[in-house]
Amino acid sequence: MNIGIFTDTYYPHVNGVATSIKMLEEQLRKRGHNVYIFTTSNPLVKEPNSNVFRLPSMPFVFLPTYRIAFFYSPKLLFKMKKFNLDIIHTQTEFSIGIFGKIASEFLKIPVVHTYHTMYEDYVHYIAKGHLISPKMAQRFSRIFCNRAKIVIAPTQKTKDSLLNYGVKRPIEIVPTGITLEKFLKDADNNQISAIKNELHINQNDFVILFLGRVAKEKSIDVLISQMPDILNKISNAKLLIVGDGPYVNVLKNLADELKVSNSIIFSGQVAWENINLYYKLADVFVTASTSETQGLTYIEAMASKIPVIAKNDGSIKNLIEDKKNGYVFDNPNELPNIIAKIKNNPDEKLKIIDCAIDKIKDLSAEKFAESVEKIYLSLIKHDVR
């Protein structure tokens, strides 16, 4: 097949959506398909890629780390004709996603859409929530999804939300996989030690890891608020926050107010190629976010053989079973005791890790691509234009 993937965010940008797309692209190529990426321009990209087409874009005024296209190229539409695209897969509802819909109408080929983001959790970025309401975000999502032939939802939670929005198109649940081998393999101890030294983490410190976008909806403030009690139980605990985003200064100020700054480390964004090393240096992975649609970091942590502690939410319903392959909390005040229990019970920790590895064995990048491929083939076979 000749496949066109349309996305506002793409490598070298690092986030769950970009990672998912990069992985899908690589696996589809391995399966013998031609994949063309249509995305936004990026000032960090110097070398051209013959299969990646970047449209002129600018930083999104309300969220400068994201870019939006401001010009759709008629030339590119005619170039697409030469690619003989069989299917278009949109991965965003905004600028490039709209261009993907235009391309599908122009080329008369079907569209598959993956719904990655629960926008009702992000409206606070637009004029602090005064310009766009959650209801408006839901309506926009419904309209866009109903213009696709099939919608892919990474989790049951996402599918349920789309059904509640009024999406009528078929919705297929396809969990996003990961490159399991990358995280399962043991890391080089010298590399781990080097990163710890760079971050001023002592070799015997108990490292609590959060990895992801540093933004309000990730609820990292909940983790920081529990650090005083955690330190009362584990004096050498360090909270390592890996990632970047608009909430960094707010969180640093909170850490100062709580007098726990010396026990909290902000690493900034790290290259995806090295992300497995940061999981490997941690003793536990913790998140209080309820805005996830994919939960890639949960799966990566489980594959990296560290226990996962997550806030009770629909996104983890079929992934993490409390006290079996991870830990689930409802009240943030539970966190200190859960973390202390993991530290003080190494045998239970090993059982949790073993069960976690068993749980994710079917969440490989290969199975992910195979599932998406089946949707493509089914749609092409039955498409009546």
Summary of the structure (lengths in Angstrom):
residues: 385
radius of gyration: 21.3
end to end distance: 17.0
largest distance: 64.8
contacts: 1259
relative contact order: 0.12
helix: 46%
strand: 19%
